[in-house]
């Protein structure tokens, strides 16, 4: 499922270029949210502004660790297809934002939800991937607990 990583990176970068070209001066309000262009030098939800280089390095380290762990668990047969998809979504999103940090010095965000935050496609993939991975861990834990109680 690792083919999805470059697809996520490409889609993320393409949408960020479109956001800069079309939304920089003309934000679009749609019902309860807004399509806009924002330069974020911090991390999720705008926290830790001005630390883009540091978080770029952290993103590289996290992506490499996740790639190694994914490969190891996949080879051992301990990673379900859903878990594989989840990890690859997180890796793709992390690399998408890392490309921005290294290339631009900031991350381009374009989806604004009032009273919440501004985020981008890469953030969405990281978040959805993390939720799916949590579901996988909970399902594995539940199955492991069921197998343990059946053996006793």
ZICOR-V612979 format. One record per residue. N is the residue number from 1. RES is the residue in one small letter. OMEGA is omega as a letter, one per 30 degrees, with the letter a starting at -180 (none if undefined). Layout:
N,RES,OMEGA + N,RES,OMEGA
//
This chain:
1,x,a + 2,x,l + 3,x,a + 4,x,a + 5,x,l + 6,x,l + 7,x,l + 8,x,a + 9,x,a + 10,x,a + 11,x,l + 12,x,a + 13,x,l + 14,x,a + 15,x,l + 16,x,l + 17,x,l + 18,x,l + 19,x,a + 20,x,a + 21,x,a + 22,x,a + 23,x,a + 24,x,l + 25,x,a + 26,x,l + 27,x,a + 28,x,l + 29,x,l + 30,x,l + 31,x,a + 32,x,l + 33,x,a + 34,x,l + 35,x,a + 36,x,l + 37,x,a + 38,x,l + 39,x,a + 40,x,l + 41,x,l + 42,x,l + 43,x,a + 44,x,l + 45,x,l + 46,x,l + 47,x,l + 48,x,a + 49,x,l + 50,x,a + 51,x,a + 52,x,a + 53,x,l + 54,x,a + 55,x,l + 56,x,l + 57,x,l + 58,x,l + 59,x,l + 60,x,a + 61,x,a + 62,x,l + 63,x,l + 64,x,l + 65,x,a + 66,x,l + 67,x,l + 68,x,l + 69,x,l + 70,x,a + 71,x,a + 72,x,a + 73,x,l + 74,x,l + 75,x,l + 76,x,a + 77,x,a + 78,x,a + 79,x,l + 80,x,l + 81,x,l + 82,x,l + 83,x,l + 84,x,l + 85,x,a + 86,x,a + 87,x,l + 88,x,l + 89,x,l + 90,x,l + 91,x,a + 92,x,l + 93,x,l + 94,x,l + 95,x,l + 96,x,l + 97,x,l + 98,x,l + 99,x,l + 100,x,a + 101,x,a + 102,x,a + 103,x,a + 104,x,a + 105,x,l + 106,x,l + 107,x,l + 108,x,l + 109,x,a + 110,x,l + 111,x,a + 112,x,l + 113,x,a + 114,x,a + 115,x,l + 116,x,a + 117,x,l + 118,x,a + 119,x,a + 120,x,a + 121,x,a + 122,x,l + 123,x,l + 124,x,l + 125,x,l + 126,x,a + 127,x,l + 128,x,l + 129,x,l + 130,x,l + 131,x,l + 132,x,l + 133,x,l + 134,x,l + 135,x,l + 136,x,l + 137,x,l + 138,x,l + 139,x,l + 140,x,l + 141,x,a + 142,x,l + 143,x,l + 144,x,l + 145,x,l + 146,x,l + 147,x,l + 148,x,a + 149,x,l + 150,x,a + 151,x,a + 152,x,none
//
